Amino acid sequence: MGLLDGKKLLVTGVLTDGSIAFHVARLAQEQGAQVVLTSFGRQFRLTQAIARRLPQPAPVVQLDVTDEEDLTALADRVREHVDGLDGVVHSIGFAPQSVMGGNFLAGEWDDVATALRVSAYSLKSLAVAAQPLLGSGSSIVGLTFDARYAWPVYDWMGVAKAAFESTARYLARDLGPEGVRVNLVSAGPIRTTAAKSIPGFEAMEGGWPDRAPLGWDVTDPEPTARAVAALLSDWFPATTGEIVHVDGGVHAMGF
């Protein structure tokens, strides 16, 4: 039996086969899950093409987390492929470059608001949209980058991640009575397409393998994907509102 045998999962954020979300979807299928992906706009066809690289081709449904019509239609679109969900993976984040890369003081509200809406508020939007499909024992898992610190060049995306982490705790509070768990995985720096779009990303990853007691491979999303899969499984039945660090141990070390 696989860790996720019989589970039905919705995975957002699959854009390339190097993304963390892709490896989550791949590992979930290998562990027995049925996976549905989301995408939107010009990325939709790209996600469809990448979906064919999974162990089993996965259907892709339209979802722009800033579009109320998409959010309202999500449950019906997912039901065209599965009759319910046991888990949701939030792997969504975006901030205009004008509010990263050393532009913290220069960041203007409209661009900051975009970062907060897409990267933090979307967790609540996605959870509420998927709520009709989730039953007791379901799991929502999101991906973060340790928001306790002011990282080089991360700027307003770091603020958005702090809001994201707080949002997860409030969702854990409000969805807990329904038996739905909400947890996050805080990964070390991984050279995904999204990471490479951060101006000066090298300043964030620089020296990370040397500071990590277990070492760290910035090119390997597998450890992070495994943590997400574990939190989607039934092996954490009483864990919610938690942030699991998958960073080689850097979070626990002094600088």
N, C-alpha and C positions, 0 to 999 in steps of 0.2 A: 504493500500500500504506500502511496505517496503522501507527503505531508499535507497536501491540499486536495486529496481525492474527493471528487464530487462537488467541490466549491465552484461557485460562479462569481467571477470577478470582473469589475470594470476598472480598466487601467487608462489613465490619462497621460499625455505627455510623450507618447512614442513618436519621435520624429526621425531618428536615425537608428541604425543598429548599434550605435555606440552610446545611446542614451541609457541612463539608469532604468527608465521605465521599460525600455525594450528588454533589458535583462530580467527585470521583474516578471514581465509577461512570459518570457521564454522559460524561466525557472518555474513559474506557476504552472505552465502547461506540462512541463516535465514531471511535476509533482502531482499531476492529476486534475488540475483545474481547467474549467472552461473559461475562456477569456474573451471579453468584448473591449475594444479600444474606442477612444474618442479622438476627434480631430475637427478642424474647421478651416474654412477659407482656402487659401492657396496651398496650405499644408495637407489638405484632405487626401489628395491623390498620392502625395508622398507617403503619408501614413499607410494608405492602402497597399502601396508597393512594399513598404518595409514589413507590413503584416504578413506578407507571403514568405518572409524569411524566417518566421517562427516555426517551431516544430510542426504545428498545425496552423494553417491560415486562419486568422481571426477577423471577424466582422468589425467594421468601423462605423460608428454612429456620429452624427453631427453634434458638436457641442462647443460653443463659444461661451465661456463662463461669465462673460460680461453681457450676454444677450439673454434677456428675460424670456423671450419666446423659446430659445433653445433649452433653457433651464426647465421651463414648464413642460416641454415636450420630451424631456430626457427619459422619463420612466416609460412612456409608450414606445419610444424608439428602442430602448433596451429590451422591452418585452417582445419585440419582433424576433429576438434571438435567444433569450432565456426568460424563464418565468419569474425570476427574482434574482437577488444578489446576496452573496455572503460576504463580499468585501469590495471596497473601493480604494483605489490608489490615487492620491493627489500628487502629481508631479508637474506642477504648473507654476511658472514664475516669469515675470518680465518687468524690467524697469528701463525707461529710456536712458540712453547713454549720457544724457545731460545731467543725470542725478547720480552717476557713478564715476569712478575713475578720478577721484579727487575733487569732485564738484559738489561736495556736501553743502557748503555755505552758499553756493550759487544756485542750488536746486530750487526751482519754482513750483508753486503748489500744483498746477495742472499736471506736471510730469510726476511729482511725488504722489498725487492722487491716483494716477495710472498705476504706479508701482504697488500702492497699497491695495487697490481694487483687484488687480490681477493676481498678486502674489500672496495676499492675506485674506481679504474678504471672500475670495473665491472658494476657500475651504468651507466656509459656512454655506455659500451658495450651492456648492456641489453636494454637500451633505444633505441639505434640505431637499434638493432636487432628487436625490437618490433615496431619500427616506421611505417613500412608499414601497420600495423594492427590498428594504432591509428588514430582517427579522431578528429575533433574539439570538445572540451569539455571533452577530455580524461584526465586522471590523473595518474601520477606516484608518488608513495609514498615509501619512504625508511625509515629504522629504524637506529637511531644513538644513541650514548651515549655522552652527552654534551662534545664537544671537545674544549671548551674554557679553560679547566683546565687540569693540569697534575695530573691525578688520581694515587693513589697507585697501583702498579703492572701492570697497563694497558700498560704503556710504548709505544712500537711502534704501537700497535693497536690504541692507542689514537692519534698518528700522522696520521694513516690511516683514522681514523674517521674525523680528521680535513680536510684531502684531500677529503673525501667523502662529507662533508658538502659544501666545496667549489665547488666540481663537480656538486652538485645539483643546486647551484646558476647559474653556467654557462649553464647547461642544461635548466634551467628555461628561461634564456635569449634566447637561440637558438631555443627552441621548442615552446616558447610562440607565435610567429607569426603563428604557425600551430594550435593554440588553445589548446595546451597540457600544463597542469599544472604540476609542479614538486615541491613536498614538502616533508619534513621529519618530523618524530615524534621522539623526544628525550625522551626515556623512562628512568625511574629510574631503579635500579638494580632488575632484575627478575631472579629467580633460574632456568633458562633453562639449557638444556644440554650444549649449547655453553658457557654459563656463568660459569658453573661448571668446564669447561676445562681450565679456566684462573687460573694460579697458584696464590693462595692467594686471590681469589675472595672475601673472607670474609672481607678483608680489605676495599673493595670498598662498600660493602653493610652495613658494621658495622655502627650503629648509624643513618642510613638513616631514619627509621621511627620516631626517636626522633627529627630530624632536619626538617622534613616535616610538615608544618602547617596543612595539611589535613591528616597527617599520611601516611603510606606506607606499603603495604603488598607485600613482596618480592616473594610471591608464587602465586600472582594473575595477569595473563596477560590480563585480561578482559578490564581494563581501557585503556591500550595501544591499544588493538584491536579495541575498539570503536573509538578512535581518528583516526586510520587508515581508518576505514570504513567511518567516516565523511568526511575525505579528498578525498576519492574515490567518494563520492556522488556529487550531483549537488548543494549542499548547500554552497560550497566555490568556486563560479564561477570566482571570480576575485582575488584569492589568489594563488600566486606562489612564489617560492624561499624562502618559510617560513619554520621555524623550530618550531613546536608545542611541548612544554614541557609537558610531562605527567609523573610527578615525585613527586607529592604531594606538589609541591611548593618549593622544595629544591633549584632549580636554582636561585630563587629570594631572597634567604636568605644569610646573611653574615655568615662566619664560625668563 
